[in-house]
Amino acid sequence: MSKIAFIGPKSYFRTMRLIGFDCRKAENEKEALEIIEKLKNDGYGLIFTTEDLISSGGLGVVVLPGLKKGKERVALKKQVEKALGGAVSASFLDSD
């Protein structure tokens, strides 16, 4: 089974860890890209990040919208479900 990671602000970590992601902090695109390369070399099959760090993903990288109230939260849930290939509980979006 491939490992899954999230790269982004620390404020997202609690939520992402609840659904089984390894988390890495990045504050800008350069840091995020460096971490992505390292994670790919370490066998991570799927990597999530936020659109405020990287505007477009690549093979094995899913770029998520920010965790804001409203429609963005629904879009995030749909992106996670698409990447994981199945439904996820919406309750993970309510953790701050």
All heavy atoms as an XYZ file, in Angstrom:
732
protein
N       0.849     -1.191      0.000
C       0.000      0.000      0.000
C       0.882      1.237      0.000
O       1.814      1.339      0.767
C      -0.905     -0.015      1.222
C      -1.863      1.115      1.261
S      -3.017      0.837      2.625
C      -3.801      2.387      2.647
N       0.586      2.185     -0.865
C       1.349      3.418     -0.936
C       1.026      4.335      0.234
O      -0.084      4.337      0.750
C       1.030      4.164     -2.233
O       1.488      3.444     -3.336
N       2.008      5.128      0.592
C       1.807      6.105      1.651
C       1.177      7.362      1.053
O       1.370      7.673     -0.115
C       3.134      6.440      2.306
C       3.798      5.223      2.951
C       5.084      5.593      3.631
C       6.222      5.544      2.639
N       7.531      5.781      3.246
N       0.425      8.102      1.898
C      -0.236      9.336      1.481
C       0.254     10.465      2.379
O       0.349     10.314      3.594
C      -1.766      9.214      1.596
C      -2.275      8.067      0.727
C      -2.440     10.520      1.197
C      -3.750      7.787      0.913
N       0.540     11.625      1.761
C       1.045     12.761      2.527
C       0.263     14.028      2.206
O      -0.350     14.150      1.149
C       2.519     12.991      2.211
N       0.319     14.960      3.146
C      -0.209     16.309      2.948
C       0.916     17.289      3.208
O       1.649     17.166      4.192
C      -1.380     16.604      3.895
C      -1.777     18.048      3.871
C      -2.541     18.536      2.827
C      -1.345     18.912      4.853
C      -2.864     19.885      2.774
C      -1.672     20.256      4.817
C      -2.440     20.743      3.772
N       1.043     18.281      2.329
C       2.031     19.343      2.490
C       1.280     20.661      2.558
O       0.470     20.964      1.673
C       3.002     19.393      1.299
C       3.726     18.067      1.147
C       3.993     20.540      1.461
C       4.484     17.933     -0.151
N       1.542     21.441      3.603
C       0.870     22.731      3.712
C       1.014     23.338      5.084
O       1.895     22.953      5.861
N       0.118     24.269      5.409
C       0.166     24.935      6.704
C      -0.136     23.978      7.850
O      -0.927     23.052      7.695
C      -0.933     26.003      6.590
C      -1.287     26.096      5.156
C      -0.918     24.799      4.536
N       0.482     24.234      8.976
C       0.294     23.376     10.143
C      -1.158     23.340     10.610
O      -1.596     22.352     11.192
C       1.179     23.886     11.285
C       2.065     22.849     11.866
C       2.940     23.418     12.941
C       3.453     22.256     13.748
N       4.375     22.646     14.784
N      -1.903     24.395     10.324
C      -3.298     24.455     10.763
C      -4.153     23.360     10.127
O      -5.223     23.046     10.627
C      -3.893     25.831     10.445
O      -3.839     26.095      9.055
N      -3.715     22.742      9.049
C      -4.449     21.664      8.384
C      -4.103     20.286      8.967
O      -4.804     19.321      8.706
C      -4.079     21.607      6.904
C      -4.558     22.741      6.043
C      -4.234     24.055      6.314
C      -5.313     22.478      4.911
C      -4.645     25.085      5.495
C      -5.735     23.501      4.076
C      -5.399     24.809      4.382
O      -5.806     25.815      3.572
N      -3.010     20.179      9.695
C      -2.475     18.871     10.080
C      -3.453     18.016     10.860
O      -3.562     16.823     10.621
C      -1.185     19.021     10.875
C       0.008     19.428     10.060
C      -0.107     19.833      8.738
C       1.263     19.416     10.626
C       0.999     20.219      7.992
C       2.384     19.786      9.885
C       2.245     20.187      8.579
N      -4.154     18.586     11.834
C      -5.046     17.775     12.667
C      -6.085     17.063     11.808
O      -6.323     15.862     11.956
C      -5.722     18.643     13.726
C      -6.472     17.805     14.745
C      -6.958     18.636     15.877
N      -8.374     18.886     15.647
C      -9.092     19.716     16.342
N      -8.541     20.435     17.279
N     -10.374     19.864     16.094
N      -6.676     17.805     10.892
C      -7.679     17.221     10.007
C      -7.077     16.132      9.132
O      -7.628     15.043      8.996
C      -8.305     18.312      9.121
O      -8.926     19.281      9.965
C      -9.321     17.735      8.167
N      -5.944     16.419      8.520
C      -5.342     15.467      7.597
C      -4.838     14.212      8.316
O      -4.925     13.119      7.777
C      -4.212     16.129      6.809
C      -4.700     17.235      5.897
S      -5.997     16.652      4.793
C      -6.159     18.005      3.692
N      -4.338     14.360      9.512
C      -3.892     13.185     10.274
C      -5.062     12.288     10.655
O      -4.912     11.066     10.722
C      -3.116     13.628     11.509
C      -1.731     14.109     11.171
C      -0.921     14.439     12.411
N       0.413     14.843     12.024
C       1.039     15.905     12.506
N       0.453     16.668     13.421
N       2.248     16.210     12.100
N      -6.230     12.890     10.899
C      -7.421     12.108     11.237
C      -7.792     11.137     10.131
O      -8.349     10.072     10.398
C      -8.606     13.034     11.513
C      -8.621     13.734     12.851
C      -9.776     14.742     12.901
C      -8.742     12.750     13.997
N      -7.489     11.489      8.889
C      -7.826     10.593      7.786
C      -6.604      9.830      7.276
O      -6.633      9.248      6.207
C      -8.563     11.330      6.645
C      -7.791     12.546      6.146
C      -9.948     11.725      7.083
C      -8.439     13.252      4.963
N      -5.528      9.851      8.079
C      -4.401      8.967      7.814
C      -3.259      9.519      6.978
O      -2.419      8.756      6.511
N      -3.196     10.829      6.785
C      -2.110     11.406      5.996
C      -0.888     11.685      6.871
O      -1.024     12.117      7.998
C      -2.534     12.745      5.395
C      -3.586     12.672      4.320
C      -4.476     11.617      4.225
C      -3.701     13.695      3.403
C      -5.447     11.574      3.229
C      -4.664     13.659      2.419
C      -5.539     12.608      2.329
N       0.303     11.465      6.322
C       1.523     11.981      6.929
C       1.588     13.453      6.544
O       1.290     13.803      5.403
C       2.763     11.265      6.383
C       2.859      9.829      6.874
O       2.282      9.517      7.928
O       3.512      9.027      6.192
N       1.970     14.326      7.460
C       1.946     15.767      7.188
C       3.332     16.390      7.234
O       4.147     16.038      8.086
C       1.047     16.468      8.204
S      -0.673     15.941      8.098
N       3.555     17.312      6.306
C       4.813     18.066      6.229
C       4.482     19.541      6.070
O       3.632     19.908      5.256
C       5.663     17.631      5.034
C       6.004     16.154      4.985
C       7.004     15.775      6.076
N       7.507     14.424      5.920
C       6.891     13.328      6.315
N       5.722     13.415      6.885
N       7.438     12.136      6.154
N       5.150     20.386      6.831
C       4.899     21.824      6.785
C       5.684     22.469      5.649
O       6.876     22.209      5.473
C       5.297     22.463      8.108
C       5.028     23.944      8.158
C       5.435     24.528      9.478
C       5.244     26.035      9.445
N       5.912     26.683     10.538
N       5.006     23.334      4.888
C       5.653     24.146      3.862
C       4.982     25.512      3.868
O       3.771     25.620      4.026
C       5.519     23.498      2.493
N       5.795     26.545      3.699
C       5.255     27.906      3.727
C       5.268     28.581      2.372
O       4.705     29.663      2.223
C       6.015     28.737      4.750
C       5.805     28.214      6.161
C       6.454     29.072      7.220
O       6.866     30.212      6.911
O       6.551     28.606      8.357
N       5.894     27.951      1.377
C       5.918     28.544      0.038
C       6.102     27.441     -1.002
O       6.338     26.279     -0.659
C       7.025     29.610     -0.078
C       8.390     29.065      0.252
O       8.834     28.070     -0.318
N       9.074     29.701      1.197
N       5.977     27.820     -2.271
C       6.041     26.831     -3.345
C       7.398     26.130     -3.410
O       7.457     24.910     -3.616
C       5.736     27.501     -4.686
C       5.678     26.513     -5.825
C       5.197     27.117     -7.130
O       5.050     28.346     -7.214
O       4.965     26.341     -8.072
N       8.465     26.856     -3.204
C       9.802     26.241     -3.264
C       9.930     25.127     -2.225
O      10.380     24.028     -2.534
C      10.882     27.306     -3.056
C      12.280     26.751     -3.157
C      13.324     27.823     -2.961
C      14.691     27.188     -3.107
N      15.656     27.637     -2.149
N       9.535     25.411     -0.997
C       9.591     24.396      0.055
C       8.704     23.209     -0.301
O       9.099     22.051     -0.124
C       9.125     24.975      1.395
C      10.098     25.901      2.065
C       9.567     26.431      3.393
O       8.506     25.957      3.878
O      10.212     27.325      3.953
N       7.499     23.490     -0.784
C       6.568     22.416     -1.130
C       7.135     21.520     -2.222
O       7.057     20.289     -2.127
C       5.224     23.007     -1.566
N       7.712     22.097     -3.265
C       8.272     21.306     -4.359
C       9.438     20.435     -3.890
O       9.576     19.285     -4.322
C       8.702     22.218     -5.508
C       7.554     22.904     -6.249
C       8.096     23.929     -7.239
C       6.660     21.893     -6.941
N      10.270     20.967     -3.000
C      11.380     20.183     -2.444
C      10.847     18.992     -1.644
O      11.355     17.869     -1.758
C      12.264     21.062     -1.564
C      13.075     22.076     -2.352
C      13.791     23.080     -1.456
O      13.669     23.019     -0.210
O      14.481     23.965     -2.024
N       9.813     19.237     -0.845
C       9.226     18.160     -0.042
C       8.562     17.123     -0.944
O       8.675     15.917     -0.707
C       8.229     18.737      0.988
C       8.989     19.606      2.009
C       7.457     17.622      1.688
C       8.082     20.449      2.891
N       7.881     17.574     -1.992
C       7.233     16.644     -2.925
C       8.256     15.695     -3.531
O       8.042     14.480     -3.582
C       6.477     17.418     -4.029
C       5.213     18.050     -3.452
C       6.128     16.498     -5.202
C       4.536     19.055     -4.363
N       9.377     16.211     -3.990
C      10.411     15.355     -4.582
C      10.927     14.337     -3.581
O      11.109     13.167     -3.899
C      11.556     16.201     -5.147
C      11.198     16.916     -6.421
C      10.626     15.984     -7.494
O      11.213     14.921     -7.766
O       9.568     16.333     -8.052
N      11.156     14.788     -2.339
C      11.645     13.866     -1.306
C      10.608     12.775     -1.018
O      10.950     11.597     -0.926
C      11.977     14.628     -0.024
C      12.536     13.739      1.070
C      12.929     14.535      2.281
C      13.539     13.723      3.387
N      13.272     12.321      3.466
N       9.344     13.168     -0.901
C       8.294     12.192     -0.614
C       8.141     11.183     -1.746
O       7.952      9.992     -1.498
C       6.967     12.903     -0.343
C       6.895     13.725      0.951
C       5.575     14.486      1.019
C       7.079     12.856      2.178
N       8.226     11.647     -2.982
C       8.137     10.721     -4.115
C       9.281      9.714     -4.069
O       9.081      8.526     -4.313
C       8.161     11.489     -5.438
C       6.844     12.161     -5.756
C       6.911     12.837     -7.116
C       5.594     13.442     -7.513
N       5.649     14.038     -8.855
N      10.473     10.182     -3.729
C      11.633      9.288     -3.612
C      11.492      8.319     -2.439
O      12.085      7.242     -2.452
C      12.929     10.087     -3.478
C      13.291     10.818     -4.750
O      12.917     10.415     -5.847
N      14.009     11.917     -4.606
N      10.719      8.723     -1.439
C      10.503      7.881     -0.262
C       9.303      6.944     -0.410
O       8.882      6.310      0.548
C      10.321      8.750      0.991
C      11.610      9.415      1.428
O      12.697      9.009      0.964
O      11.545     10.368      2.244
N       8.709      6.880     -1.604
C       7.657      5.916     -1.867
C       6.230      6.379     -1.619
O       5.326      5.552     -1.525
N       6.008      7.670     -1.498
C       4.647      8.162     -1.329
C       3.943      8.128     -2.676
O       4.422      8.682     -3.661
C       4.640      9.586     -0.758
C       4.921      9.602      0.724
C       6.214      9.438      1.202
C       3.890      9.749      1.639
C       6.472      9.426      2.562
C       4.139      9.744      2.998
C       5.434      9.578      3.454
O       5.678      9.559      4.796
N       2.778      7.469     -2.731
C       2.048      7.320     -3.979
C       1.085      8.449     -4.254
O       0.706      8.686     -5.393
N       0.675      9.161     -3.202
C      -0.277     10.246     -3.362
C       0.091     11.358     -2.390
O       0.297     11.116     -1.206
C      -1.698      9.746     -3.091
C      -2.857     10.680     -3.391
C      -2.834     11.147     -4.855
C      -4.174      9.990     -3.088
N       0.174     12.569     -2.918
C       0.572     13.732     -2.127
C      -0.462     14.831     -2.346
O      -0.772     15.177     -3.480
C       1.969     14.228     -2.535
C       2.990     13.105     -2.363
C       2.362     15.469     -1.726
C       4.323     13.363     -3.037
N      -0.980     15.362     -1.261
C      -1.921     16.473     -1.317
C      -1.211     17.748     -0.884
O      -0.350     17.723     -0.006
C      -3.091     16.238     -0.350
C      -4.048     15.183     -0.784
C      -3.756     13.840     -0.617
C      -5.269     15.528     -1.341
C      -4.651     12.858     -1.004
C      -6.176     14.555     -1.732
C      -5.865     13.214     -1.560
N      -1.597     18.873     -1.480
C      -1.122     20.177     -1.060
C      -2.251     21.171     -1.277
O      -3.336     20.796     -1.703
C       0.165     20.592     -1.803
O       0.685     21.784     -1.212
C      -0.073     20.804     -3.269
N      -2.018     22.435     -0.980
C      -3.055     23.439     -1.135
C      -2.742     24.367     -2.297
O      -1.586     24.577     -2.642
C      -3.207     24.272      0.147
O      -1.971     24.903      0.437
C      -3.625     23.396      1.313
N      -3.805     24.942     -2.877
C      -3.624     25.807     -4.031
C      -2.886     27.096     -3.701
O      -2.357     27.732     -4.597
C      -4.970     26.109     -4.689
C      -5.913     26.899     -3.817
C      -7.293     27.038     -4.437
O      -7.486     26.606     -5.593
O      -8.177     27.571     -3.761
N      -2.826     27.478     -2.434
C      -2.050     28.667     -2.086
C      -0.550     28.384     -2.118
O       0.249     29.313     -2.175
C      -2.479     29.263     -0.750
C      -2.471     28.267      0.388
O      -2.711     27.073      0.134
O      -2.237     28.673      1.535
N      -0.145     27.120     -2.135
C       1.271     26.761     -2.269
C       1.644     26.439     -3.706
O       2.676     26.870     -4.198
C       1.610     25.554     -1.389
C       1.718     25.805      0.101
C       1.993     24.494      0.829
C       2.792     26.817      0.412
N       0.828     25.643     -4.361
C       1.111     25.206     -5.730
C      -0.182     25.333     -6.536
O      -1.219     24.823     -6.127
C       1.596     23.741     -5.754
C       2.892     23.610     -4.971
C       1.773     23.255     -7.177
C       3.382     22.195     -4.840
N      -0.107     25.990     -7.669
C      -1.327     26.244     -8.433
C      -1.805     25.033     -9.230
O      -2.986     24.887     -9.497
C      -1.131     27.437     -9.364
O      -0.045     27.196    -10.235
N      -0.901     24.153     -9.642
C      -1.327     22.969    -10.387
C      -0.501     21.769     -9.954
O       0.692     21.881     -9.715
C      -1.193     23.183    -11.892
O       0.151     23.407    -12.234
N      -1.157     20.646     -9.866
C      -0.482     19.428     -9.443
C       0.176     18.724    -10.603
O       0.167     19.194    -11.739
N       0.762     17.622    -10.326
C       1.366     16.772    -11.341
C       1.024     15.342    -10.997
O       0.164     15.085    -10.159
N       1.709     14.431    -11.608
C       1.463     13.023    -11.341
C       1.676     12.729     -9.861
O       2.728     12.984     -9.310
C       2.404     12.165    -12.186
C       2.173     10.669    -12.145
C       0.766     10.341    -12.651
C       3.194      9.952    -12.993
N       0.641     12.233     -9.204
C       0.734     11.888     -7.790
C       0.534     13.045     -6.841
O       0.640     12.881     -5.640
N       0.232     14.254     -7.357
C       0.025     15.416     -6.492
C      -1.374     15.963     -6.741
O      -1.746     16.254     -7.869
C       1.062     16.526     -6.748
C       0.791     17.740     -5.873
C       2.474     16.008     -6.508
N      -2.158     16.090     -5.666
C      -3.506     16.636     -5.742
C      -3.494     17.997     -5.059
O      -3.088     18.115     -3.905
C      -4.527     15.708     -5.042
C      -5.922     16.310     -5.085
C      -4.504     14.331     -5.678
N      -3.935     19.025     -5.779
C      -3.982     20.374     -5.229
C      -5.401     20.648     -4.750
O      -6.355     20.586     -5.523
C      -3.555     21.418     -6.279
C      -3.623     22.827     -5.686
C      -2.144     21.121     -6.777
N      -5.536     20.919     -3.440
C      -6.837     21.142     -2.816
C      -7.112     22.627     -2.627
O      -6.180     23.406     -2.405
C      -6.859     20.484     -1.433
C      -6.615     18.983     -1.384
C      -6.467     18.536      0.062
C      -7.750     18.247     -2.057
N      -8.393     23.013     -2.647
C      -8.731     24.397     -2.299
C      -8.497     24.607     -0.806
O      -8.358     23.638     -0.055
C     -10.213     24.492     -2.652
C     -10.713     23.103     -2.586
C      -9.560     22.215     -2.984
N      -8.484     25.842     -0.371
C      -8.303     26.134      1.048
C      -9.465     25.636      1.880
O     -10.569     25.431      1.372
N      -9.230     25.424      3.154
C     -10.279     24.971      4.068
C     -11.037     26.180      4.613
O     -10.724     26.690      5.679
C      -9.680     24.194      5.239
C      -9.146     22.818      4.930
C      -8.461     22.224      6.148
C     -10.264     21.903      4.498
N     -12.024     26.646      3.867
C     -12.844     27.775      4.277
C     -14.272     27.302      4.416
O     -14.669     26.302      3.835
C     -12.775     28.894      3.242
C     -11.384     29.454      3.063
C     -11.386     30.512      1.993
C      -9.972     31.005      1.746
N      -9.899     31.908      0.609
N     -15.063     28.048      5.153
C     -16.475     27.698      5.288
C     -17.189     27.936      3.971
O     -16.835     28.801      3.200
C     -17.120     28.522      6.394
C     -16.554     28.202      7.761
C     -17.386     28.823      8.832
C     -16.780     28.580     10.180
N     -17.006     27.299     10.714
N     -18.209     27.133      3.707
C     -19.016     27.342      2.515
C     -18.693     26.358      1.412
O     -18.322     25.220      1.650
N     -18.827     26.806      0.175
C     -18.683     25.948     -0.990
C     -17.285     25.338     -1.102
O     -17.133     24.254     -1.627
C     -19.001     26.732     -2.257
C     -20.450     27.128     -2.355
C     -20.721     27.886     -3.626
C     -22.172     28.327     -3.659
N     -22.486     29.132     -4.825
N     -16.258     26.052     -0.625
C     -14.902     25.522     -0.723
C     -14.767     24.207      0.039
O     -14.041     23.317     -0.367
C     -13.873     26.528     -0.200
C     -13.743     27.774     -1.046
C     -14.745     28.861     -0.674
O     -15.595     28.640      0.215
O     -14.686     29.933     -1.288
N     -15.483     24.077      1.160
C     -15.419     22.852      1.954
C     -16.025     21.683      1.184
O     -15.534     20.567      1.245
C     -16.109     23.057      3.291
C     -15.399     24.106      4.146
C     -16.220     24.508      5.329
N     -16.182     23.541      6.389
C     -15.255     23.478      7.328
N     -14.258     24.314      7.318
N     -15.315     22.574      8.276
N     -17.086     21.937      0.442
C     -17.705     20.892     -0.381
C     -16.748     20.498     -1.497
O     -16.568     19.317     -1.789
C     -19.065     21.374     -0.942
C     -19.624     20.371     -1.934
C     -20.048     21.624      0.192
N     -16.100     21.497     -2.106
C     -15.130     21.211     -3.170
C     -13.972     20.384     -2.627
O     -13.502     19.454     -3.297
C     -14.620     22.517     -3.781
N     -13.513     20.680     -1.423
C     -12.425     19.919     -0.812
C     -12.847     18.467     -0.621
O     -12.113     17.548     -0.978
C     -12.026     20.525      0.530
C     -11.037     19.709      1.358
C      -9.715     19.580      0.612
C     -10.823     20.337      2.711
N     -14.038     18.246     -0.094
C     -14.527     16.884      0.124
C     -14.568     16.120     -1.203
O     -14.123     14.976     -1.285
C     -15.909     16.908      0.764
C     -16.479     15.530      1.063
C     -17.832     15.654      1.736
C     -18.389     14.314      2.125
N     -18.755     13.454      1.027
N     -15.050     16.764     -2.257
C     -15.122     16.113     -3.565
C     -13.728     15.781     -4.101
O     -13.525     14.720     -4.681
C     -15.871     16.997     -4.560
C     -17.355     17.050     -4.287
C     -18.071     17.918     -5.289
C     -19.559     17.976     -4.982
N     -20.269     18.845     -5.920
N     -12.758     16.680     -3.903
C     -11.400     16.423     -4.369
C     -10.770     15.252     -3.616
O     -10.095     14.412     -4.206
C     -10.525     17.672     -4.216
C     -10.835     18.760     -5.193
C     -10.451     18.372     -6.603
O      -9.523     17.603     -6.831
N     -11.169     18.901     -7.565
N     -10.979     15.203     -2.302
C     -10.433     14.095     -1.506
C     -11.074     12.782     -1.936
O     -10.388     11.772     -2.131
C     -10.619     14.346      0.010
C     -10.250     13.119      0.817
C      -9.787     15.544      0.455
N     -12.394     12.771     -2.119
C     -13.078     11.553     -2.552
C     -12.579     11.104     -3.927
O     -12.361      9.920     -4.159
C     -14.586     11.784     -2.598
C     -15.210     11.867     -1.226
C     -16.693     12.188     -1.251
O     -17.213     12.619     -2.299
O     -17.327     12.026     -0.200
N     -12.391     12.048     -4.829
C     -11.898     11.718     -6.169
C     -10.509     11.092     -6.092
O     -10.229     10.078     -6.731
C     -11.865     12.979     -7.022
C     -11.389     12.769     -8.435
C     -11.407     14.098     -9.186
C     -10.786     13.955    -10.545
N     -10.717     15.237    -11.250
N      -9.643     11.683     -5.295
C      -8.271     11.185     -5.186
C      -8.210      9.827     -4.507
O      -7.406      8.979     -4.883
C      -7.407     12.189     -4.433
N      -9.070      9.614     -3.508
C      -9.034      8.361     -2.757
C      -9.899      7.280     -3.395
O      -9.815      6.119     -3.025
C      -9.478      8.590     -1.309
C      -8.574      9.492     -0.479
C      -9.163      9.679      0.911
C      -7.168      8.928     -0.390
N     -10.753      7.670     -4.339
C     -11.581      6.698     -5.033
C     -12.813      6.268     -4.274
O     -13.388      5.218     -4.542
N     -13.232      7.061     -3.296
C     -14.426      6.703     -2.543
C     -14.847      7.803     -1.603
O     -14.143      8.792     -1.429
N     -15.994      7.617     -1.001
C     -16.560      8.620     -0.105
C     -15.760      8.736      1.189
O     -15.173      7.771      1.660
C     -18.010      8.265      0.217
N     -15.736      9.955      1.728
C     -15.143     10.206      3.036
C     -16.177     10.931      3.879
O     -17.077     11.587      3.355
C     -13.845     11.052      2.960
C     -12.761     10.309      2.242
C     -14.089     12.407      2.334
N     -16.052     10.826      5.174
C     -16.954     11.493      6.077
C     -16.757     12.997      6.014
O     -15.630     13.490      6.068
C     -16.709     11.018      7.517
O     -17.403     11.822      8.428
N     -17.840     13.747      5.917
C     -17.754     15.217      5.902
C     -17.321     15.762      7.247
O     -16.891     16.905      7.337
C     -19.087     15.811      5.486
N     -17.403     14.985      8.311
C     -17.054     15.469      9.636
C     -15.599     15.866      9.755
O     -15.248     16.696     10.574
C     -17.401     14.435     10.693
O     -16.620     13.280     10.523
N     -14.721     15.299      8.918
C     -13.313     15.676      9.014
C     -13.115     17.129      8.604
O     -12.132     17.755      8.969
C     -12.400     14.739      8.203
C     -12.273     15.079      6.746
C     -11.318     15.973      6.309
C     -13.096     14.481      5.814
C     -11.189     16.268      4.964
C     -12.975     14.764      4.479
C     -12.018     15.668      4.048
N     -14.070     17.717      7.888
C     -13.963     19.117      7.485
C     -14.306     20.060      8.612
O     -14.025     21.249      8.535
C     -14.892     19.405      6.294
C     -14.532     18.686      5.006
C     -15.633     18.897      3.979
C     -13.211     19.165      4.466
N     -14.917     19.565      9.683
C     -15.341     20.415     10.776
C     -14.270     20.577     11.845
O     -14.446     21.315     12.786
C     -16.614     19.853     11.414
C     -17.770     19.882     10.421
O     -17.812     20.802      9.591
O     -18.609     18.962     10.481
N     -13.140     19.908     11.731
C     -12.058     20.028     12.704
C     -11.240     21.263     12.419
O     -10.903     21.533     11.276
C     -11.131     18.807     12.633
O     -11.854     17.649     12.855
N     -10.932     22.024     13.449
C     -10.061     23.200     13.266
C      -8.849     23.102     14.148
O      -8.721     22.378     15.024
C     -10.816     24.488     13.576
C     -11.842     24.824     12.484
O     -11.649     24.400     11.338
O     -12.807     25.514     12.809
